[in-house]
Amino acid sequence: MKRYNDYDVFAWLYNRELGWYSSIIFPFLKIIAGDNLPDGARILDLCCGTGHLAKILCENDYHVTGIDGSAKMLQYARRNAPAAKFFLGDARSFKLSAEFDAVFSTFDSLNHVMTLTELERVFKNVYTCLNKGGIFIFDMNMQEHFETRMKEGINSIFEKPKYLYIMRTEYDEERKLGKYTVTIFQSEDKFWKRSDIVLYQTWYPLENIVFSLGKTGFTAIKTHAFTHQRELQEVNENSDRVFFYGQKP
Ligand SMILES: C[S@@+](CC[C@H](N)C(=O)[O-])C[C@H]1O[C@@H](n2cnc3c(N)ncnc32)[C@H](O)[C@@H]1O
């Protein structure tokens, strides 16, 4: 299986513009984890990106390991969170023995896993690397997100003094395929360097995700909708982002 590395070209911009999500969701990860995240826990940040969450976790005295498929994202992660350990790897195929108290995978990283069979492989790998009682928390974009925000098309230009970038979305309903296109112009001397990035995501019905978590062996499975007002709520058919929680018995 080819390692997922679609974020390599995006890493420079992601590091500047998109790390903010981690500081927003860290308190919610703690609320969802409750008493099952001991002080000093060993945490695996799966699909850790540029290490913004890893940095916050290290600052809160957790022992952090990060895995990501993009070597470029990891270059920033190593700088942002020097106290964490980072490995280049794929969520669908990594193998680590049972050594973690928690695995987090945030900012809809697992929507990049394009089939349910592959998502179940991710769940199995996570399950294997958790200690007994260890917890898994991840968030995913749901059908509602694809059929509203992605379909209507996010179409924005962001202009900064030294660079500008354009973000667009499209949604192919038949294939359940969301497409993000990002074009970056970076000022280099008298020239503008152009980079083009295309990223894909898909979604899974909540019942399928919960069923697959249970099939893998996770218990105490819970779901929470995360609203645009940044609140956790009960999931309903309008929920566009959902946090999933499962525990290894
Ligand atoms: C939206 S970013 C989220 C990064 C980070 N978790 C955060 O909250 O900022 C998605 C990340 O998932 C990684 N990723 C996606 N699919 C992956 C896979 N199969 N294996 C490893 N990393 C993957 C990408 O390289 C990217 O860094």
The ligand as a Tripos MOL2 file, in Angstrom:
@<TRIPOS>MOLECULE
LIG
   27    29     1     0     0
SMALL
NO_CHARGES

@<TRIPOS>ATOM
      1 C1         -6.4160   17.7310    8.3400 C.3       1 LIG1
      2 S1         -4.7750   17.2350    8.7120 S.3       1 LIG1
      3 C2         -4.8760   17.1060   10.4940 C.3       1 LIG1
      4 C3         -3.5440   17.2150   11.1730 C.3       1 LIG1
      5 C4         -3.5990   17.2480   12.6900 C.3       1 LIG1
      6 N1         -4.2130   16.0500   13.2250 N.3       1 LIG1
      7 C5         -4.3330   18.4780   13.1800 C.2       1 LIG1
      8 O1         -5.2930   18.3350   13.9680 O.co2     1 LIG1
      9 O2         -3.9400   19.5930   12.8110 O.co2     1 LIG1
     10 C6         -4.7650   15.5290    8.2010 C.3       1 LIG1
     11 C7         -3.4380   14.8320    8.4300 C.3       1 LIG1
     12 O3         -3.6620   13.4300    8.3180 O.3       1 LIG1
     13 C8         -2.5780   12.8530    7.6180 C.3       1 LIG1
     14 N2         -3.0740   11.5950    7.0390 N.ar      1 LIG1
     15 C9         -4.1830   11.4170    6.2910 C.ar      1 LIG1
     16 N3         -4.3320   10.1120    5.9860 N.ar      1 LIG1
     17 C10        -3.2930    9.4700    6.5480 C.ar      1 LIG1
     18 C11        -2.8920    8.1150    6.6040 C.ar      1 LIG1
     19 N4         -3.5750    7.1430    5.9880 N.pl3     1 LIG1
     20 N5         -1.7860    7.7940    7.3000 N.ar      1 LIG1
     21 C12        -1.0520    8.7550    7.9180 C.ar      1 LIG1
     22 N6         -1.3780   10.0610    7.8930 N.ar      1 LIG1
     23 C13        -2.4830   10.4120    7.2150 C.ar      1 LIG1
     24 C14        -2.1670   13.9080    6.6100 C.3       1 LIG1
     25 O4         -0.8510   13.7260    6.1370 O.3       1 LIG1
     26 C15        -2.3460   15.1870    7.4310 C.3       1 LIG1
     27 O5         -1.1680   15.5370    8.1020 O.3       1 LIG1
@<TRIPOS>BOND
     1     1     2 1
     2     2     3 1
     3     2    10 1
     4     3     4 1
     5     4     5 1
     6     5     6 1
     7     5     7 1
     8     7     8 2
     9     7     9 1
    10    10    11 1
    11    11    12 1
    12    11    26 1
    13    12    13 1
    14    13    14 1
    15    13    24 1
    16    14    15 ar
    17    14    23 ar
    18    15    16 ar
    19    16    17 ar
    20    17    18 ar
    21    17    23 ar
    22    18    19 1
    23    18    20 ar
    24    20    21 ar
    25    21    22 ar
    26    22    23 ar
    27    24    25 1
    28    24    26 1
    29    26    27 1
@<TRIPOS>SUBSTRUCTURE
     1 LIG1         1 GROUP 0 **** ****
